[in-house]
Amino acid sequence: MASVGSRMSESCGCCVACYFLGGLRTKFRDNGNIQGSVCNDGYLSMLCVPCVVWQIERELNNLGI
């Protein structure tokens, strides 16, 4: 999770994982003009942390970031 945050110029520090990931997912969607909602980002981040980390990391890899 820390590597994903650092690749997006964010630091998770001692944040709660689902809150941090929801914010990262929202930031990624906003920057990439990807459809979705803040509520959905938060829900998915609480539901499956590894899934969200994998999804963001995969997209960063596809973008070459």
Order of alpha helices (4+ residues) and beta strands (2+ residues): alpha-alpha-alpha-alpha
